[in-house]
Amino acid sequence: MGIQIHELATKSGNLSSSDYFVTDNGTVTAKIDYTKLAKAIVEQYSGSTLAGSAQTLQSALNGLNTKTKWYTIYAESYSTKSALLARFDEIMDNGAGVYSAYIVAAQAALLGLPSHAFYVRLTCNSTSFRVAEFLDAPASGQYVMRKTSGTWGDVETLPSRAEMNASWANYGVKNLLRFSGVSKTDSGLTFTVNDDGSVTVSGTNTASSTVSFFITAGHPLTLPVGKYVLTGAPSGGGTSSNTNWFMSLYYNDNMSNNWGTFDFGEGATYNLTASTNTKLGVRIGIGGGKTVNETFYPMLRPASIPDDTFVPYAPNNAELAPLLDQSWVTFSNTSLLTTQADNLAYPAHYFGAIASYGHQSETGVPANNAFYVEVYRQTANYSVIRLIAQNATGAEYTCTKNGSDWNAWQRITKTAV
């Protein structure tokens, strides 16, 4: 709960662990007048009396097991690293808790940090395990020191914000292969897309050449430069000269000559360079005249992940985060909503509304009703429109795009639970 303190008494006195704050610059202590402080926060305790608020706050402050205290280390003089670390220990000898401080450039240099000022957070669990975290005033780096088994370790450099953002973007993502293929029958072969993203292929290829199933149909991938591993073809795929089946990676959306790698059942590694990362595609191929009854588990993962166990594709955080942002859009009453949705930027999440009369209705959606409109745009080929009637019925309709075309509008049937 955030509290703005508008009044503090400035009466000086001996420091106490529970009765003192300091000013913003950390140079002057101020004793708390709980009655004045309660005036600033009494609205946070709706229905309580002023005296009750003061008593509640004082009890809360005095009862905290973990207290945050400020220490003016920056005003103190130290000539050695050991002396400064001893001061850290002296502070944390006050007990388990979190302690705040500020050190100047000369003190930072003693610890092996860059020579400028740092904010310091000292966290104490016990005498044997303590942590000192350093955030530099220019905010260009973060560092940490740890004390384990009674000994302080060396300064460690923490990842930069850019490095953390890059890691965060793909955190938890293993299979990068977004699926856009749909089940089909071709030349005696039946390709069935399963719920988990695997593809079962059965039948005999009646053609003399390879029949392909495009996993990324109409939706090529764009990935950062790096090394990737393609897996998922069943063992026994054969070789390039005698092919039963395979999975292949191609780039620049050109299957004729830009082959990246082939997986005949053992997996294949591909080094993606700056000149080949514009568009990537993956397909399943069945050799001419071959009979097959196999399930493929398509997965493209970073080579840094050794585990080749199949998992379905899941969007990474960088893809999901923009969907949390909500933008209001004014939808036209004279053109199809699906057409308007196609013109919205992605990935993003939109809200809007359409009037009761005069708009061009989509097939399956009543024309004489006003709707709130919600649109999720993940990619050009992956979108969802949701309509909620503004009248008492509250009827809902949805339309999805999974590929190049929009599916039919469906009314959402609500079932009581």
C-alpha positions as CSV (number, residue, x, y, z in Angstrom):
1,M,0.0,0.0,0.0
2,G,1.5,3.3,-1.0
3,I,1.3,6.1,1.6
4,Q,2.2,9.7,1.1
5,I,3.5,11.4,4.2
6,H,2.6,15.1,4.3
7,E,3.7,15.9,7.9
8,L,6.6,14.7,10.0
9,A,7.7,16.2,13.3
10,T,11.4,17.4,13.3
11,K,12.1,17.0,17.0
12,S,15.7,15.5,17.3
13,G,16.6,12.9,19.8
14,N,18.5,9.7,20.3
15,L,18.1,7.1,17.5
16,S,15.7,4.3,18.1
17,S,15.1,1.2,15.8
18,S,11.4,2.0,15.4
19,D,10.8,5.7,16.0
20,Y,12.9,7.4,13.4
21,F,12.9,8.3,9.7
22,V,15.5,10.2,7.8
23,T,15.2,13.0,5.3
24,D,15.6,12.3,1.5
25,N,19.3,13.1,1.5
26,G,19.9,10.8,4.5
27,T,21.7,13.5,6.6
28,V,19.1,14.4,9.2
29,T,17.0,12.1,11.3
30,A,13.4,13.0,12.3
31,K,11.4,11.6,15.1
32,I,8.0,10.4,14.0
33,D,4.9,12.1,15.5
34,Y,2.4,9.3,15.0
35,T,-0.6,11.5,15.4
36,K,0.6,13.8,12.6
37,L,1.6,10.8,10.5
38,A,-1.9,9.3,11.0
39,K,-3.5,12.5,9.6
40,A,-1.8,11.8,6.3
41,I,-2.9,8.2,6.1
42,V,-6.1,8.0,8.1
43,E,-8.0,7.7,4.8
44,Q,-6.2,4.5,4.2
45,Y,-8.0,3.0,7.3
46,S,-11.6,3.7,6.3
47,G,-13.9,3.8,9.3
48,S,-11.1,3.9,11.9
49,T,-10.5,6.7,14.3
50,L,-7.4,9.0,14.1
51,A,-6.1,7.6,17.3
52,G,-6.8,4.1,16.1
53,S,-4.9,4.7,12.9
54,A,-1.9,6.1,14.8
55,Q,-1.9,3.0,17.1
56,T,-2.2,0.6,14.2
57,L,0.7,2.2,12.3
58,Q,2.9,2.3,15.3
59,S,2.2,-1.3,16.1
60,A,2.9,-2.3,12.5
61,L,6.2,-0.4,12.4
62,N,7.4,-1.8,15.8
63,G,6.3,-5.3,14.9
64,L,8.1,-5.7,11.7
65,N,10.5,-8.6,11.8
66,T,12.4,-7.3,8.8
67,K,13.1,-3.6,9.0
68,T,14.7,-1.4,6.3
69,K,17.1,1.1,7.8
70,W,19.3,3.8,6.2
71,Y,23.0,4.2,7.0
72,T,25.1,7.1,6.0
73,I,28.2,5.1,5.0
74,Y,29.0,7.7,2.3
75,A,29.9,10.2,5.0
76,E,32.3,7.8,6.7
77,S,36.0,7.4,5.9
78,Y,37.6,4.0,5.0
79,S,41.0,3.2,3.7
80,T,40.8,-0.5,3.0
81,K,38.3,-3.0,1.6
82,S,38.3,-5.1,4.8
83,A,37.4,-2.0,6.8
84,L,34.4,-1.2,4.6
85,L,33.2,-4.8,4.6
86,A,33.6,-4.8,8.4
87,R,31.2,-1.8,8.4
88,F,28.7,-3.8,6.3
89,D,28.9,-6.6,8.9
90,E,28.5,-4.2,11.7
91,I,25.3,-2.9,10.2
92,M,24.0,-6.4,9.6
93,D,24.9,-7.5,13.1
94,N,21.7,-5.7,14.1
95,G,19.8,-8.7,13.0
96,A,18.0,-10.3,10.0
97,G,16.6,-7.6,7.7
98,V,17.3,-5.3,4.8
99,Y,19.5,-2.2,5.2
100,S,20.0,0.6,2.8
101,A,23.1,2.8,2.3
102,Y,25.0,4.9,-0.2
103,I,28.7,4.8,-1.0
104,V,30.8,7.3,-2.9
105,A,33.3,6.6,-5.7
106,A,36.3,6.1,-3.4
107,Q,34.5,3.6,-1.3
108,A,33.3,1.7,-4.4
109,A,36.9,1.5,-5.7
110,L,38.0,-0.2,-2.5
111,L,35.6,-3.1,-3.4
112,G,36.7,-3.4,-7.0
113,L,33.6,-1.6,-8.4
114,P,33.7,1.1,-11.0
115,S,34.8,4.4,-9.4
116,H,31.5,6.2,-9.0
117,A,28.7,6.3,-6.4
118,F,26.4,3.3,-5.7
119,Y,23.3,2.7,-3.9
120,V,23.7,-0.3,-1.6
121,R,21.2,-2.8,-0.3
122,L,22.4,-5.1,2.5
123,T,20.4,-8.2,3.1
124,C,21.1,-10.3,6.2
125,N,19.7,-13.7,6.8
126,S,22.2,-14.8,9.4
127,T,25.8,-14.2,10.4
128,S,26.9,-16.8,7.9
129,F,24.9,-15.7,4.8
130,R,24.8,-12.0,3.8
131,V,24.4,-10.2,0.5
132,A,25.4,-6.7,-0.6
133,E,23.8,-5.5,-3.8
134,F,25.1,-2.4,-5.7
135,L,23.2,-0.3,-8.1
136,D,25.3,2.5,-9.6
137,A,23.9,6.0,-9.8
138,P,24.3,6.3,-13.6
139,A,22.2,3.0,-13.7
140,S,24.5,1.4,-16.2
141,G,25.3,-1.7,-14.2
142,Q,24.5,-3.8,-11.1
143,Y,26.8,-5.8,-9.0
144,V,26.6,-8.2,-6.0
145,M,28.8,-9.6,-3.3
146,R,27.9,-12.6,-1.1
147,K,29.2,-13.7,2.3
148,T,28.9,-17.4,2.8
149,S,30.5,-19.5,5.6
150,G,31.8,-16.3,7.2
151,T,33.8,-15.1,4.1
152,W,33.0,-12.3,1.6
153,G,33.4,-13.3,-2.0
154,D,34.4,-11.1,-4.9
155,V,32.2,-8.6,-6.7
156,E,30.0,-10.3,-9.4
157,T,28.6,-8.4,-12.3
158,L,24.9,-9.0,-12.8
159,P,23.4,-9.1,-16.4
160,S,22.6,-5.7,-17.9
161,R,19.0,-4.7,-18.5
162,A,19.5,-5.4,-22.3
163,E,20.8,-8.9,-21.5
164,M,18.0,-9.5,-19.1
165,N,15.4,-8.3,-21.6
166,A,16.9,-10.6,-24.2
167,S,16.7,-13.5,-21.8
168,W,13.2,-12.6,-20.7
169,A,12.0,-12.4,-24.3
170,N,12.5,-16.1,-24.8
171,Y,12.2,-17.3,-21.2
172,G,10.4,-20.7,-21.0
173,V,10.2,-21.2,-24.8
174,K,11.6,-24.3,-26.2
175,N,9.8,-25.1,-29.5
176,L,10.0,-22.0,-31.7
177,L,8.1,-23.6,-34.6
178,R,4.7,-21.8,-34.8
179,F,2.3,-24.2,-36.5
180,S,0.1,-22.9,-39.3
181,G,-0.4,-26.0,-41.5
182,V,-3.9,-27.7,-41.7
183,S,-4.9,-31.3,-42.2
184,K,-5.1,-32.4,-45.8
185,T,-5.0,-35.3,-48.3
186,D,-2.7,-35.3,-51.2
187,S,-1.6,-38.0,-53.7
188,G,-2.8,-40.9,-51.5
189,L,-1.4,-39.4,-48.3
190,T,-3.4,-38.2,-45.4
191,F,-1.7,-35.5,-43.2
192,T,-3.6,-35.1,-39.8
193,V,-2.7,-32.3,-37.5
194,N,-3.0,-33.4,-33.9
195,D,-4.0,-31.3,-30.9
196,D,-0.4,-31.3,-29.5
197,G,1.1,-30.0,-32.8
198,S,2.3,-33.4,-34.0
199,V,1.4,-34.6,-37.5
200,T,0.3,-38.1,-38.4
201,V,1.0,-39.2,-42.0
202,S,-0.6,-42.3,-43.5
203,G,-1.0,-43.8,-46.9
204,T,1.1,-44.4,-50.0
205,N,2.4,-41.6,-52.1
206,T,1.0,-42.2,-55.6
207,A,3.2,-39.5,-57.1
208,S,6.6,-40.2,-58.4
209,S,8.1,-37.2,-56.6
210,T,8.1,-35.9,-53.0
211,V,4.8,-34.7,-51.6
212,S,5.2,-31.9,-49.0
213,F,3.2,-30.8,-46.0
214,F,4.1,-27.2,-45.0
215,I,4.2,-26.7,-41.2
216,T,4.7,-23.0,-41.6
217,A,2.3,-22.5,-44.5
218,G,1.7,-18.8,-45.1
219,H,3.5,-17.9,-41.9
220,P,7.4,-18.0,-42.2
221,L,9.5,-17.6,-39.1
222,T,12.0,-14.8,-38.4
223,L,14.6,-15.8,-35.8
224,P,17.8,-14.2,-34.4
225,V,21.1,-15.2,-35.7
226,G,22.3,-18.4,-34.0
227,K,22.5,-22.1,-34.0
228,Y,19.2,-24.2,-34.0
229,V,18.2,-27.8,-34.0
230,L,15.4,-29.3,-36.0
231,T,13.9,-32.6,-34.7
232,G,10.7,-34.6,-35.0
233,A,11.1,-36.9,-38.1
234,P,10.6,-40.5,-37.1
235,S,13.7,-42.7,-37.4
236,G,14.1,-44.6,-40.7
237,G,13.6,-41.6,-43.0
238,G,16.4,-42.8,-45.3
239,T,18.9,-40.6,-47.0
240,S,18.9,-37.8,-49.6
241,S,19.4,-40.3,-52.4
242,N,16.8,-42.9,-51.1
243,T,14.2,-40.9,-49.2
244,N,11.3,-42.4,-47.2
245,W,10.4,-39.2,-45.4
246,F,12.1,-36.2,-43.8
247,M,11.6,-32.7,-42.3
248,S,13.5,-29.8,-43.9
249,L,14.3,-26.3,-43.0
250,Y,14.5,-23.7,-45.9
251,Y,15.1,-20.0,-45.8
252,N,14.1,-16.8,-47.6
253,D,10.8,-18.6,-48.3
254,N,12.4,-20.3,-51.3
255,M,12.3,-24.1,-51.5
256,S,13.9,-24.3,-54.9
257,N,17.5,-23.8,-53.8
258,N,17.7,-22.2,-50.3
259,W,17.8,-25.4,-48.3
260,G,19.0,-25.1,-44.7
261,T,19.0,-28.7,-43.3
262,F,17.3,-32.0,-43.5
263,D,16.1,-34.3,-40.6
264,F,15.8,-37.9,-41.7
265,G,15.1,-39.1,-38.1
266,E,18.2,-38.2,-36.2
267,G,17.7,-34.4,-36.0
268,A,19.8,-31.8,-37.7
269,T,21.6,-28.6,-36.6
270,Y,21.6,-25.4,-38.6
271,N,23.7,-22.3,-38.1
272,L,21.5,-19.3,-39.0
273,T,23.5,-16.3,-40.3
274,A,22.6,-12.7,-40.9
275,S,22.1,-13.4,-44.6
276,T,19.6,-16.2,-44.1
277,N,17.3,-15.1,-41.3
278,T,14.7,-13.1,-43.2
279,K,12.2,-15.9,-43.6
280,L,12.4,-19.5,-42.5
281,G,10.0,-22.4,-43.4
282,V,9.7,-26.0,-42.3
283,R,8.0,-28.9,-44.2
284,I,7.4,-32.6,-44.0
285,G,8.3,-34.5,-47.1
286,I,7.3,-38.1,-48.2
287,G,9.3,-39.7,-50.9
288,G,7.7,-40.6,-54.3
289,G,6.0,-44.1,-54.2
290,K,6.7,-44.5,-50.5
291,T,4.2,-46.0,-47.9
292,V,4.1,-44.4,-44.5
293,N,2.2,-44.6,-41.2
294,E,4.2,-42.4,-38.9
295,T,3.7,-39.4,-36.5
296,F,6.1,-36.5,-36.8
297,Y,6.8,-34.2,-33.9
298,P,8.1,-31.0,-35.4
299,M,10.3,-28.9,-33.2
300,L,12.9,-26.2,-33.8
301,R,14.8,-25.2,-30.7
302,P,17.9,-23.2,-29.8
303,A,21.0,-25.4,-29.8
304,S,21.7,-24.2,-26.3
305,I,18.8,-26.4,-25.1
306,P,20.1,-30.0,-25.1
307,D,16.8,-31.7,-24.3
308,D,15.2,-32.9,-27.5
309,T,11.9,-34.0,-25.8
310,F,9.1,-32.7,-27.9
311,V,6.9,-29.9,-26.6
312,P,4.3,-27.9,-28.6
313,Y,5.0,-24.4,-29.7
314,A,4.2,-21.6,-27.1
315,P,4.5,-17.9,-27.7
316,N,7.4,-16.2,-25.9
317,N,7.1,-13.3,-23.6
318,A,8.1,-10.8,-26.3
319,E,5.1,-12.0,-28.4
320,L,2.7,-12.0,-25.4
321,A,3.6,-8.7,-23.7
322,P,2.2,-6.4,-26.4
323,L,-1.2,-8.1,-26.0
324,L,-1.4,-6.7,-22.5
325,D,-1.5,-3.2,-23.9
326,Q,-5.0,-2.1,-24.7
327,S,-5.7,0.5,-27.4
328,W,-9.1,2.0,-28.3
329,V,-10.1,1.9,-31.9
330,T,-13.0,3.5,-33.7
331,F,-14.5,0.9,-36.0
332,S,-16.3,2.0,-39.1
333,N,-20.0,1.2,-39.6
334,T,-19.6,0.8,-43.3
335,S,-17.0,-2.0,-43.8
336,L,-16.6,-5.5,-42.5
337,L,-14.9,-5.9,-39.1
338,T,-12.7,-8.6,-40.4
339,T,-11.4,-6.3,-43.1
340,Q,-10.8,-3.6,-40.5
341,A,-9.0,-6.0,-38.1
342,D,-6.6,-7.0,-40.9
343,N,-5.5,-3.4,-41.1
344,L,-4.6,-3.2,-37.4
345,A,-1.0,-3.5,-36.3
346,Y,0.2,-6.6,-34.5
347,P,0.9,-7.9,-32.0
348,A,-1.6,-5.9,-30.0
349,H,-4.9,-5.9,-28.2
350,Y,-7.7,-3.5,-29.2
351,F,-11.0,-2.3,-27.8
352,G,-13.8,-0.4,-29.7
353,A,-17.5,-0.4,-30.5
354,I,-19.9,-0.3,-33.4
355,A,-23.3,1.4,-33.6
356,S,-26.7,-0.3,-33.7
357,Y,-27.7,0.6,-37.2
358,G,-26.0,1.3,-40.5
359,H,-22.9,-0.9,-40.2
360,Q,-22.2,-3.6,-42.7
361,S,-22.9,-6.8,-40.8
362,E,-20.8,-9.9,-41.0
363,T,-22.6,-13.1,-41.9
364,G,-23.9,-14.7,-38.8
365,V,-23.9,-11.5,-36.7
366,P,-27.1,-9.5,-36.1
367,A,-27.1,-6.1,-38.0
368,N,-29.5,-4.4,-35.6
369,N,-27.4,-4.5,-32.5
370,A,-24.6,-2.4,-31.0
371,F,-21.5,-4.3,-30.0
372,Y,-18.4,-3.7,-27.9
373,V,-15.5,-5.0,-30.0
374,E,-12.3,-6.7,-28.8
375,V,-9.5,-7.7,-31.2
376,Y,-6.4,-9.7,-30.5
377,R,-3.8,-9.5,-33.2
378,Q,-0.9,-11.8,-32.7
379,T,0.3,-11.9,-36.3
380,A,-1.0,-11.2,-39.8
381,N,-2.5,-14.6,-39.9
382,Y,-3.5,-15.1,-36.3
383,S,-6.3,-12.9,-35.0
384,V,-9.4,-13.1,-32.9
385,I,-12.4,-10.8,-32.9
386,R,-14.9,-10.9,-30.0
387,L,-18.2,-9.0,-30.0
388,I,-20.4,-8.4,-26.9
389,A,-23.9,-7.1,-27.5
390,Q,-24.6,-3.8,-25.7
391,N,-28.3,-4.7,-25.1
392,A,-29.7,-6.7,-22.2
393,T,-29.0,-10.1,-23.9
394,G,-25.2,-9.6,-23.8
395,A,-24.9,-12.1,-26.7
396,E,-21.3,-12.8,-27.7
397,Y,-19.9,-13.7,-31.1
398,T,-16.4,-14.6,-32.1
399,C,-14.4,-15.0,-35.3
400,T,-10.9,-16.4,-35.7
401,K,-8.2,-16.2,-38.3
402,N,-5.7,-19.1,-38.4
403,G,-4.1,-18.7,-41.8
404,S,-4.9,-16.5,-44.7
405,D,-8.7,-16.5,-44.3
406,W,-11.2,-15.7,-41.6
407,N,-13.3,-18.5,-40.3
408,A,-17.1,-18.2,-40.0
409,W,-18.6,-16.2,-37.1
410,Q,-19.8,-18.2,-34.2
411,R,-22.2,-17.3,-31.4
412,I,-20.7,-18.2,-28.0
413,T,-23.1,-20.4,-26.1
414,K,-22.9,-19.8,-22.3
415,T,-23.6,-22.8,-20.1
416,A,-24.6,-22.3,-16.4
417,V,-22.2,-23.9,-14.0
